Amino acid sequence: RVATNHLWSNLFGYGLVRTMNDFGVRGEPPIHPDLLDWLAVEYRHLGWSRKALMKTILMSSTYRQASDRKSTRLNSSHTSISYAVFCVKKKKKKQSQYNHH
């Protein structure tokens, strides 16, 4: 979770947990715990490859929208971020189904 939070912070400018070095009792809770957990599990499934996890995030439509609007931040509602990442997961699953047939 810490590694995925740092990677997220490097890409978006803020972490899913705002207190980057304190996930403990004194730290802030994640703004999207489900997304953080999903990213951590995905990171493990990708063989702990930061490059592969970064690609998963970078291929999300939300990240591409954010890079298209460099002067503006993402919506204050981070729900779209988690939705986009989960859509990438579904898309990858469909692609692997097509590759096996």
C-alpha positions in Angstrom: 0.0 0.0 0.0 2.8 2.4 0.8 4.6 1.7 -2.5 1.4 2.2 -4.5 0.6 5.4 -2.6 4.0 6.8 -3.5 3.6 5.9 -7.1 0.2 7.4 -7.2 1.6 10.6 -5.6 4.4 10.8 -8.3 1.8 10.6 -11.1 -1.0 12.7 -9.7 0.8 15.1 -7.4 -0.9 13.8 -4.2 -1.2 10.4 -2.5 -4.4 8.5 -1.9 -3.1 8.8 1.7 -2.2 12.4 2.2 0.2 11.6 5.1 2.8 9.9 2.8 5.1 8.6 5.6 2.5 7.8 8.2 -0.1 5.1 7.5 -0.5 4.5 11.2 -2.9 5.8 13.8 -1.8 9.4 13.5 -1.9 9.4 9.7 -4.9 10.4 7.7 -7.2 7.7 6.2 -7.0 7.1 2.5 -9.3 9.3 0.4 -10.2 6.1 -1.6 -9.4 3.0 0.5 -10.9 0.6 -2.1 -8.8 2.0 -4.8 -5.6 1.9 -2.7 -6.4 -1.7 -1.8 -7.1 -2.6 -5.4 -3.8 -1.0 -6.6 -1.9 -2.9 -3.9 -3.4 -6.2 -4.9 -2.8 -5.4 -8.6 0.8 -4.5 -7.8 1.3 -8.0 -6.2 -0.5 -9.7 -9.2 1.9 -7.8 -11.5 4.9 -9.4 -9.8 5.7 -6.3 -7.8 6.5 -4.5 -11.0 6.3 -0.7 -10.6 6.6 -0.3 -14.3 3.5 -2.6 -14.9 1.5 -0.8 -12.2 2.4 2.6 -13.7 1.3 1.4 -17.1 -2.0 0.3 -15.6 -2.6 3.7 -14.1 -1.3 5.6 -17.2 -3.6 3.7 -19.5 -6.6 4.7 -17.5 -8.9 7.3 -19.2 -8.8 9.5 -16.1 -5.0 9.9 -16.2 -5.2 10.7 -19.9 -7.9 13.3 -19.3 -5.7 14.8 -16.5 -2.7 15.0 -18.8 -4.9 16.6 -21.5 -5.9 19.3 -19.0 -2.5 20.1 -17.6 -3.7 23.4 -16.2 -6.6 21.9 -14.3 -6.7 19.3 -11.5 -8.9 16.3 -11.6 -12.4 16.7 -10.3 -12.7 17.2 -6.6 -14.7 13.9 -6.7 -12.1 11.2 -6.9 -14.7 8.6 -7.7 -14.0 9.0 -11.4 -10.4 8.0 -10.7 -11.3 4.7 -9.0 -13.9 4.0 -11.8 -11.3 4.6 -14.5 -8.8 2.2 -12.8 -11.4 -0.5 -12.4 -12.4 0.0 -16.1 -8.7 -0.7 -17.1 -8.9 -3.9 -15.1 -12.0 -5.0 -17.0 -10.5 -4.0 -20.3 -7.4 -6.1 -19.6 -9.5 -9.0 -18.6 -11.4 -8.8 -21.9 -8.2 -8.5 -23.9 -6.8 -11.6 -22.3 -9.9 -13.5 -23.1 -9.6 -12.6 -26.8 -5.9 -13.6 -26.8 -6.7 -17.1 -25.5 -9.2 -17.9 -28.2 
